């Protein structure tokens, strides 16, 4: 007997034990020596033999308490063995007398059984997770196995074992026809003993349709009899839907090919037509059979045949696509222009072919030729108009500069009242003429879409008040009341364009004063809508003047239009002002309207939306006081060919205490700059022998950097913004438009010297506190991170920098002197990564700015300043590196 047996009485004393028991639990005495031993503590004493000691003790106590048989209980031993235990209570005449423990070593059998179970679980897991529904039937079509894909509900799946499809249909209230159809397929498999496949369509409770591909395969025994049938299926609903879509798409493609107005064809790589759609036949005048099999070259003019052979066919074979325009011949010989875009199709089962799409653009080509001709004529007319406007502006502004300038000089002398009145008339006439010129230029800017609006903080009430006050004297002269009405104790601080608002109000007030002989003019400002961030302000300019006829109101905003020719003769003007106002209002997101009654008056109203801002951002407006102390003693070169303009400018400059030298042309100005140093140059643009731009270019290329960097202000009668942009790119620092007032010229000059003063103060502050040790201008931490501090690699890189960077700096300076923007760009681009690697922080942004200026072909005073700054910093870097590395 292999069992380990031990019998205990009702007092838990050992009555019987065998040798197997002693061997199993390593008891070092003979079995008979255990008779009478107390086992009440044996569970506690022997628990260390088991994997879960405490669980073993609780199990023994529970068994003894319940006194019910326990058979085949598996016990895991700490040494890896597996025991099977029986507990049998002993009852004699219903009286408990003890119990028997029977232990068996089932380690091998348990391991085998466990491996068998794991293998079974492995196969079941595979079957359960195969993405197909699987069922196993016996020869009578009874379910033996179903995986979760076949029946998702585990309870239902369990119920199905031993059932048939008829049972399932009854349970689920499915049509019995499903069971009948499946039974027929099953019978076919049993009879043929071969695989059977079919598609099954199911309609679900929600009305949706599912498609399944079913398969049944018979399993035969040695006698060739069917013992099992394995069924497996796939949900092919999505595939069926795709197939249906493909069928629909194929039909649509065929319909598109057939009914499309686009010209569609296919041809082989040699150009031989394979298929054509009806649109091609209709366009070219051929029947389909007349085109299929023929080469494209047969339909092209002789001059374009080579384009097809060496151009199109080679391009599409190499690139896979081609597009362009073909000239082809109609059956009648008429030439057509076809815009095509063709693609090469490569399929494994057939030779490559080309699918082509084209459209007849013959009418468009002819129209484009006509449009191009009209465009050229329009551009020439626009260019002529631009030249005319520029010349008109220049020719009027040049003498106007003299008139206004001399009038200003005359105004500083002692005059009697009559002379002052004459001078006032001269000045007003000159300024009125200037207003007309400005109106013409302004309407041209608006028409061309080149007008730019500012976005600056300002106080609307202040701006309106300034506009009204500027017309107060004229109103009083005519005996008119002029009033500004605004909300009491209200300020409107906004972000917008104050100049354009003033321009609109000035135009409307000027018209009101012009056409009002008695009564009053009222300007009203009021909010019509306001939120926390935005405000819409309405402005009304109302007069009691002559009014506008009702039939003329709709046209008064058109350029060069006035209410009548009588008004033009009597009151003057160009008829541009209201058109400019309307455009300026609309550019700012508003609208201008008018209400007028003939002989009673007119009211112009407009609104503009603004963004509200903090009132503190708006600086108080104060009159500019000319502080000329910083200008005294400054040497100025005035290059101006018109004697009157020289006299006016010289008078202004000398009045400010400046030392003025005069040149009458650009060539003379260059010679004077070479001969002596100047603090500032005022350069007229149009001069004989050498104009101002040529002279500026020569000065900027001078080898002495101090001369090359001298500030230059352009004096020009060209009022177009693009002209001033050209001057700035050519190297001037600022531009003043003629005719200019003393205040305008002073503002430009003062800005130049104020900027220079700030730069000097900044340099002085930075150099006022000398550190005990010079601050390192470089940072070699990048090299330390690559090869470690003190490495040979770092030392070599420093020596290479000291060798190559001076050469690059030399090239940069030479390019500046030669005016070579391309070399400046390339050299600075090459220097940039080296400066970054050496960690020269003061030059990182500087070298990038030089690079940008070079790329934009801009060689200006800024470029020269930055290159000089770069050289100075690099000289200090060289010095520090040589000291640190003893180079």
Residue, then its C-alpha position, 0 to 999 in steps of 0.5 A: x500500500x502506497x498510502x500514508x495512513x494514520x487513525x486517531x480516536x475521539x481524543x485525538x490519540x494515535x491508534x494506528x500509523x504505517x511506515x509510509x506515514x512516517x516516511x512521508x512526514x519524515x517521522x524518525x521512529x517506527x510506526x508502532x512507537x506512535x501508538x497512543x501519541x497525542x495529536x491535538x497539536x500535530x497540525x500546529x507542529x507539522x504546518x511547516x511541511x505545507x506551502x500555506x501553513x496557516x491555511x493548513x491548520x485552519x483546514x484541519x480544525x474545520x474538518x475535525x469540527x464538521x466531522x464530514x468526509x473530505x476526499x481527494x483534497x490537494x495539499x501543496x508541500x513546501x518541498x514541491x510535492x503534491x499530496x492528496x488527502x482523505x478524511x474519513x470520520x469513524x461512526x459506530x452506531x451513530x457514535x463518533x469514535x475517531x477518524x482516519x487520515x489517508x495521504x497519497x503522493x500524487x506529485x507526478x499525476x498532478x503535474x501531468x493533469x495540470x499540464x493537460x489542463x494548461x494545454x486544454x486552456x491554451x487551445x481553448x484560448x486560441x479558439x476563443x480568440x480567433x476572429x471568426x465564429x467557430x462551432x463543433x458539431x457531432x454527426x447529428x448536427x448537435x453543438x459540442x463547442x461554440x467560441x465567444x465570437x459565435x455566441x457572445x452571451x456566456x450563459x447562452x453559449x453554455x446552454x447551446x451545448x447539446x442543442x441544435x439550430x432548431x432549439x436556438x431559433x425557437x429560443x430566440x424567436x428566429x425564423x425556422x428557415x435559418x435552421x432549415x437552411x443550415x441543416x441542408x448545408x450540414x447534410x451536404x457536408x455529411x454526404x459529400x464528406x468535403x468542405x462546403x462554403x456559402x454566404x448567409x444573410x441575416x436581418x437583425x432585430x433593428x433592421x440592419x443586415x449582416x452578411x456571413x461567409x459560412x464554412x463546414x468541414x467534416x472530420x472522419x474516423x479511420x473508417x471514413x465515417x463523419x464523427x465531427x463537423x467543424x463550422x467556422x464563419x466570418x462576418x463579411x458585412x463590411x466587405x460586402x458594403x465595400x463591394x457594393x460601393x466599388x460597384x457603384x463607384x465603377x458605374x459612376x466612373x463610367x457615367x462620368x467618363x461618358x457624360x463628362x464635359x471634360x475631355x478624357x482619354x487613355x493612351x499608351x507610352x507611345x501616344x497611341x489612343x486606347x479610349x476616348x470619351x464622347x466629349x473628345x469626339x464632339x470637340x475634335x469632330x471625330x467618331x470614336x472609332x476614328x480616334x482609337x488606335x491612332x497616335x496623338x501626333x496625328x492630330x497636332x500641327x507640324x510645329x508642335x510634333x517635336x514637343x510631343x515626342x521629346x517633351x511630353x512623352x519623355x516627361x510623363x514616362x520619367x516623372x509620372x505626370x505632365x501638364x501644359x497646353x497642346x495645340x491640336x487640329x479639329x477634323x476641319x483643320x481648325x486649331x484648338x488649345x487644350x489645357x491638359x493634366x495627365x498621369x501615368x498609371x502602373x498596374x501589376x496585371x497590365x502595361x503602364x498607360x496614361x490617363x489624360x484630362x483636358x479642357x478646351x481653352x481656345x476661347x480663353x486663350x484668345x480672350x487672354x491675348x486681348x486682355x494682355x493687350x488691354x493690360x499693357x495699354x492700361x499699365x502704360x496709361x497708369x505709368x504715364x499717369x504716375x509719371x505725370x502726378x510725380x512730375x506735377x507734384x515735383x514741379x509744383x512743390x519746388x516753387x511752392x517751397x520757395x514761396x512758403x519759405x520766403x513768406x515765412x522769412x518775410x513774416x519774421x520782419x517788421x510789417x505794417x497791417x496791410x503788408x501782413x494782410x498781403x503776406x497772409x493772402x500769399x501764404x493762404x493761396x500757396x497753402x490752398x494750392x498745396x491742398x489741391x496737390x495733396x488731394x490729387x495725390x491722396x485720391x490716387x493712393x486710395x484708388x491704388x490701395x496704398x493708403x496705410x492707417x496708423x494705430x496710435x493712442x489719442x484723445x478723440x475730443x482733443x483731436x476734434x477740438x484742435x480741428x474746430x479751433x483751427x477754423x475758428x478765425x475763418x468763421x469769425x471773419x465770416x461772422x459765423x458761429x462755430x461750436x463743438x458739442x461733446x458729452x459733458x465731462x467725457x473723454x474718449x481715449x482710443x487707438x486709431x489714426x488721429x491724422x486721418x480723423x483730423x483730415x476728415x473733420x478738416x475737409x468737412x469743416x472747410x466745405x461748411x465754411x466755404x458754402x455757409x454765408x450766415x448762421x452757424x456750423x456745429x460739430x457734434x461728437x457722441x457715442x452710439x454703441x459702447x462695450x468694455x473694449x470697443x466704442x463706436x463714435x458718431x461725428x456730425x458736421x452741420x451747417x446753415x449753408x446753401x445746401x445740396x440739390x436732392x438729385x446731386x446728393x448721390x454723386x457728390x462723393x465721386x471724384x472731381x464732382x461738385x454739385x454744379x459748375x457754378x459752385x466750381x466757378x464761384x467757390x473753387x476746389x477740385x471736387x476731391x475732398x468728399x470722395x477722400x473723406x468717404x474713402x477714409x471713413x470706410x477704410x477705418x470701418x465706418x460709413x459717411x452719409x449726408x442729409x441736405x435741404x437746398x438753401x437751408x443747410x447740410x449735415x454730414x454724419x459719419x461713424x468710426x469704430x475704435x478700440x478703447x485704451x487707458x487714458x494714461x497712455x495718451x500723452x498730453x499734447x503740447x506745442x513743440x518748443x525748438x530747443x536749438x542748443x544742441x544744434x549750435x556749432x554743428x557743421x551742415x552741408x546743404x546740397x541744393x541746386x535751386x538758389x531760392x531753396x538754398x537761401x531759405x534752408x540756409x536761413x533756417x539752419x543759421x537761425x538755429x546756430x548751425x555752420x552751413x556749407x553749400x553745394x550746388x550739385x551732388x558731385x560738388x557735395x561729394x568733393x566737399x565731404x572728402x575734403x572736410x568732416x560734417x555733422x549732417x548733410x541735407x541732400x536734394x534729390x534732383x540735381x545736375x551732374x550727380x543727383x542726390x541718390x548717386x552722391x549718397x551712394x558714393x559717400x556711403x562707400x567712402x573708406x573713412x567710416x566716419x565720413x561714410x556714416x555721416x547722417x543724410x536727410x533727403x530734401x525732395x519734392x516727390x511726395x509718394x511714399x514709395x519714393x521715400x522708401x527708395x531714398x531710405x534704402x539708398x542710405x539716407x537717414x530721413x526724408x523731408x518733403x517740399x515744401x516744408x515748414x521750419x518746424x518740419x525741417x527742425x523736427x527731422x534735424x533734431x531727431x538725428x542729433x537726439x538719436x546720436x546723443x542717446x547713443x553717446x549717453x548709453x555708451x558713456x553709462x556702459x563705460x563709466x563703471x570699470x570692473x575690477x577685471x574685464x568681463x569675458x565677451x565669450x563663452x567656451x562652455x560648448x567646447x567644454x561640453x564636447x571635449x571637456x575643459x582644457x582640451x586640445x580640441x578647444x585650444x585648436x578651435x580658439x586658434x582657428x577662430x583667431x586665424x579666420x575671423x579677422x579675414x571675415x571681418x576684413x571682407x565684411x568691411x570691404x563689402x561695406x565700402x564697395x556697396x556689395x550687399x551680396x558679400x555682406x550677406x554671405x560673409x555675415x551668414x558665414x560668421x554667424x555660427x562661429x560667433x554662436x559657437x564662441x558664445x559671443x553674446x554681444x554680437x549674436x543679434x548684431x550679426x543676424x541684423x547685418x545678415x538681414x540687411x545684406x539679404x534685403x540689399x540694404x546698405x544704410x547708416x545702420x549697416x555701417x554702424x553695426x559693422x563698426x560695432x562688430x569690429x570693435x567687439x571682436x577686437x576686444x574678444x581677440x585681446x581677451x583670447x590671446x591673454x587667456x590662451x597665450x596665443 
